Amino acid sequence: MRTLVALVVFAIVPAASGAQPADEGNAAGRLLRDVASDYRGFLSIDTAETVGIGGFAAGAIHAADASIASSVQSSDPATLTGGNLYGSQLLQVPVAIAWWLVSAAAGSDRHAAAGRDLLRAQISVVSWTYAIKLATDRTRPNEDPRSFPSGHASTAFATATVLQRHYGWKVGLPAFLAAAYTGLSRVTDNQHWASDVVFGAAVGISSGRTVTVRLGHAGVSVAPLAVPGGGGVLIAATR
């Protein structure tokens, strides 16, 4: 019996005169305060819905994980070059910091805010991803530890969500395609199960939404997707 599983993805402000908190005019102090707020903000109804749907989809795919991995590896898949690098925090974090600092130095408040949110999203998503990894300690298809969820997928989808929220779908769509490519590469490279990638995407989207909540209604919706013999998660654009 064939199992079908679907994954659809389509500055520094001068201090004002008068008394103020010691960290009010300090960029590092404000960042620390906002990061602490992000941890609280992550525990929200929106996150519960997104992660809950991601968990449902991952659970539906879980039963087919072994067959998907076996099918992919037996077909001698081509290496999806760049996915391993793009989804790495060793790339995403420095890029976010550079984006923020260069934009601030150039006097672009808009781009500096985007860079700052990219950094906040990475701090958030790395924390939650590794907390779950340590709690579950799932074995990867290649027998390495800490498989669930995929950190590369969560990192890439967090970046895509922040970029979409700041710049719209002109930038967001390529970013989500890059995130989907990254997630797929983790399966073809035998580094993760398919369900790891699906749940990682949900964690990443939640982290990106949390740090950009001030920008209004989210431009990404997540919903379960039922298909014969399996399930998936639909990540859809809203206008």
Rosetta blueprint (number, residue, H / E / L):
1 M L
2 R L
3 T L
4 L L
5 V L
6 A L
7 L L
8 V E
9 V L
10 F L
11 A L
12 I L
13 V L
14 P L
15 A L
16 A L
17 S L
18 G L
19 A L
20 Q L
21 P L
22 A L
23 D L
24 E L
25 G L
26 N L
27 A H
28 A H
29 G H
30 R H
31 L H
32 L H
33 R H
34 D H
35 V H
36 A H
37 S H
38 D H
39 Y H
40 R H
41 G H
42 F H
43 L L
44 S L
45 I H
46 D H
47 T H
48 A H
49 E H
50 T H
51 V H
52 G H
53 I H
54 G H
55 G H
56 F H
57 A H
58 A H
59 G H
60 A H
61 I H
62 H H
63 A L
64 A L
65 D H
66 A H
67 S H
68 I H
69 A H
70 S H
71 S H
72 V H
73 Q H
74 S H
75 S L
76 D L
77 P L
78 A L
79 T L
80 L L
81 T L
82 G L
83 G H
84 N H
85 L H
86 Y H
87 G L
88 S L
89 Q H
90 L H
91 L H
92 Q H
93 V H
94 P H
95 V H
96 A H
97 I H
98 A H
99 W H
100 W H
101 L H
102 V H
103 S H
104 A H
105 A H
106 A L
107 G L
108 S L
109 D H
110 R H
111 H H
112 A H
113 A H
114 A H
115 G H
116 R H
117 D H
118 L H
119 L H
120 R H
121 A H
122 Q H
123 I H
124 S H
125 V H
126 V H
127 S H
128 W H
129 T H
130 Y H
131 A H
132 I H
133 K H
134 L H
135 A H
136 T H
137 D L
138 R L
139 T L
140 R L
141 P L
142 N L
143 E L
144 D L
145 P L
146 R L
147 S L
148 F L
149 P L
150 S L
151 G H
152 H H
153 A H
154 S H
155 T H
156 A H
157 F H
158 A H
159 T H
160 A H
161 T H
162 V H
163 L H
164 Q H
165 R H
166 H H
167 Y H
168 G L
169 W H
170 K H
171 V H
172 G H
173 L H
174 P H
175 A H
176 F H
177 L H
178 A H
179 A H
180 A H
181 Y H
182 T H
183 G H
184 L H
185 S H
186 R H
187 V H
188 T H
189 D L
190 N L
191 Q L
192 H L
193 W L
194 A H
195 S H
196 D H
197 V H
198 V H
199 F H
200 G H
201 A H
202 A H
203 V H
204 G H
205 I H
206 S H
207 S H
208 G H
209 R H
210 T H
211 V H
212 T L
213 V H
214 R H
215 L H
216 G L
217 H L
218 A L
219 G L
220 V E
221 S E
222 V E
223 A E
224 P E
225 L E
226 A E
227 V E
228 P L
229 G L
230 G E
231 G E
232 G E
233 V E
234 L E
235 I E
236 A E
237 A E
238 T L
239 R L
